Amino acid sequence: MASRPPDDVARKRWLAIQAVRLGGGVMVVFALAALRGVVPFPEIAAYVMLVVGLLDVFLVPTLLARKWRSPRP
């Protein structure tokens, strides 16, 4: 049976999850700015970036947390 990961590994995993969330938020803001015409960017690429950013904010952190979950005693 595997034991809990050391504190430094857990901290790095937490930082990775937060970085994914932050990156997704930045992508969403950039995509919305592109769709409003503030940033010159192709519209279809902005929609793709918006969807990927939303997935990075809501879905990917949950999947990572589930994958890295400590085993129950």
matplotlib code that plots the C-alpha trace (Angstrom):
import matplotlib.pyplot as plt

x = [0.0, 1.3, 1.8, 1.1, 3.4, 5.9, 5.0, 7.2, 5.6, 2.1, 3.1, 4.4, 1.2, -0.9, 1.2, 0.7, -3.1, -3.1, -0.9, -3.3, -6.2, -4.4, -3.3, -6.9, -8.2, -5.6, -6.7, -10.4, -9.7, -7.5, -10.2, -12.9, -10.7, -10.2, -13.9, -14.6, -12.1, -9.7, -6.9, -6.4, -6.9, -8.9, -12.4, -12.4, -9.1, -10.6, -13.5, -11.2, -9.0, -12.1, -13.2, -9.8, -9.4, -12.7, -11.7, -8.4, -10.2, -13.0, -12.1, -8.4, -7.7, -10.4, -8.9, -5.4, -6.6, -8.3, -5.2, -2.9, -5.3, -3.6, -4.8, -7.4, -6.1]
y = [0.0, 3.4, 6.1, 9.8, 11.8, 14.0, 17.6, 19.0, 16.8, 17.8, 21.5, 21.1, 19.4, 22.2, 24.8, 23.0, 22.9, 26.6, 27.4, 25.5, 27.5, 30.8, 30.0, 29.1, 32.3, 34.3, 32.5, 33.2, 37.0, 37.1, 35.3, 37.6, 40.6, 39.2, 38.6, 42.2, 43.5, 44.9, 42.5, 41.7, 37.9, 35.6, 35.0, 31.2, 31.0, 33.2, 30.8, 27.8, 29.6, 30.4, 26.8, 25.5, 28.2, 27.2, 23.6, 24.6, 26.5, 24.0, 20.5, 20.0, 20.8, 18.3, 15.6, 16.3, 16.3, 13.0, 11.5, 12.7, 11.9, 10.1, 6.6, 6.2, 4.4]
z = [0.0, -0.9, 1.7, 1.5, -0.6, 1.2, 1.9, -0.9, -3.5, -2.3, -2.4, -6.0, -7.0, -5.4, -7.2, -10.5, -10.1, -9.2, -12.3, -14.5, -13.1, -13.5, -17.0, -17.9, -16.5, -18.5, -21.6, -21.0, -20.4, -23.6, -25.6, -24.4, -25.2, -28.7, -29.2, -28.2, -30.7, -28.1, -29.3, -33.0, -33.0, -35.3, -34.0, -34.4, -32.5, -29.8, -29.4, -29.2, -26.7, -24.6, -24.5, -23.7, -21.0, -19.4, -19.4, -17.7, -15.0, -14.2, -15.4, -15.5, -11.8, -10.7, -12.9, -11.6, -8.0, -8.5, -10.2, -7.4, -4.5, -1.6, -1.0, 1.8, 4.9]

ax = plt.figure().add_subplot(projection="3d")
ax.plot(x, y, z, "-o")
ax.set_aspect("equal")
plt.show()
